[in-house]
Amino acid sequence: MTNSEPTTSRQLILVTGPARSGKSEWAETLAAGSGKQVIYVATGQVDRADLEWLRRLEQHRNRRSVDWKTLEVPIELSPVVRASQPSDCLLIDSLGTWTANLLEQEAAVWATTQQDLLACLKSAEADVILVGEETGWGVVPAYPAGRLFRDRLGTLVRHIGAIADTVYLATGGYALNLSTLGTRLPLAKN
């Protein structure tokens, strides 16, 4: 097989890192090199009143290849993953925005939502590249909603990292392959 032929095995890849670290750009580079039809799954909701947010969304759009299909999926990620085909490469950007969109879910509902996504990712036929923010590297948020967001996202990223084939950390202008540099931790029981 040459490098230009599409691969037949599926990959589950997590790209994580802090704000402005280049994690989305690295995920886009990986998707472009997959040899598969890229489906960009945008989890951000459009708020026409927030001009700064609209500029961020436009920056992401401008970086994407015109050959990529874009789906705006602020809530229902699992059905998109289930519907994917082996010839697809899903690029889901981002887990933090998706988690924020679901922050009002009760704890039991969130647990079911998270488990459903994890199950879909484990059985996905497509390549799936997920972008997840690291929010817990700073101070503990002063407000309950901030702590809830940080804890839910941190747990979700850890669970996805546990099932991912490859995990990258984007920071300081580098993408580090944690799968080859690190040791996988056992999952906490909580």
C-alpha positions, 0 to 999 in steps of 0.5 A: 500500500502506498501513502496515498491510498486510504487506510482501512483500519479505523483510528480514534485520536484525541488532541488535547491542550490549553487555549490557543495551543494549536490543538484544532490546527493539529487535528485538522492536519491529522484529518487532512492526512487521513486519506478519507472523506473529512467530515468536520463536526462543529459543536459551537452554536452560532450567537449572532450577537457575539461578534468575537465568537463569530470571528473565531468560527470564521477563522475555523471555517477559513482553515478548512478545506473546501472538500470537507463536509461540515456538520453543525452538531451542538448536542447530538454527537452520538448519532453522527458517530453511529452514522459514520462510514469506514471511508469517513474521518470525523473531526469533532471540534470541540468537546469543551463546547459540547460539554458546555452545551449540555451543562444543564443536564442533571448528573444522571442524564450527563452520565448516560450522555457521556457513556453513550458517546464513549460506546459510540466511539469504541464501535465507530467505523470511521476514523474519529479525531476529537479536540478536547480542551484542558481546563483544569490547569489553573485555579479552581473556579470560584463558581459552581457552574465553572467547577461542574464544567471543569470536572465534567470535561476533565472526566470526559477527556480522561475517559476518551483518552483511555479508549483512544488509539493515540492521544496528543497534547498540543502546547508550546508550539508542539504536538506531543504524542502522549501515547508513546511518551507517557504511561496510560493511567487506570481510570478512576472508579468515580 
